[in-house]
């Protein structure tokens, strides 16, 4: 059993860099991860890499500086 078993993690910036690394590590530790990123395509690729424990980004994303 992983340290994060039965936990859910919301990961921002999950398409690359530290966010992606955090998402992968938390999933390896047993967490269900919900991924968010402005780059939906790369976010979905990260979710596919993780597998069943990941929920990919979906829907419209609004950047704060675009408001």
N, C-alpha and C positions, 0 to 999 in steps of 0.2 A: 504494500500500500504506500502510495506517494504522500509526501507532506501536504499536498493540496487536494487530496481526495475529497470528493463531495463539496468542492468549492467552485465558484464561478468567478472568472476574471474578465473584466472589460479592458481590452488593450487598445489604446489609441496609437496611431502611427504604425499599425501592424504590418504594413506592406514592405517595410525594409528597416534596416539598421537595428537600433536598440529595441524598438517596438516588436519587430519580427523575432529577434532573439528572445525577448521576454515571453512572447506568445508560445514559441516552441518549447522553452524550458518549463513554463507553467503547465503546458499540456503533458510534458514528460513526467511531471510531478503529480499528475492526476486531475488537474483542474479542467473544467469545461471552459473554453476560451471564446469570448465574443470579440470579434475583430472589427476595428473601425479604421478607416483611412480615407483621405481624399482621392487616392488612386485605387478605385474599386477593383480594377483588373488585377493589379499586383496583390491586393488584399485577398482576392479570391484564390490566387496562386498560393499564397501563404496558407490559407485554409486547406487547400488541397494537399499541400505538403504535410500539414499536421494530421489530417484525416478526420476520423469520426468525432474527435473531441473539440472541433472548431466550428463556429458559426461565422460564415464569411460576411463581409460588409455588403449591405444592400440598400437600395433606395437613394434618394437624392442627398447630396452632401453640400452644405453651405459653409464656405469659408468666412470667418468673422470679418476679415478685411474687405470682403466683397459686399458687405451690407451698407 
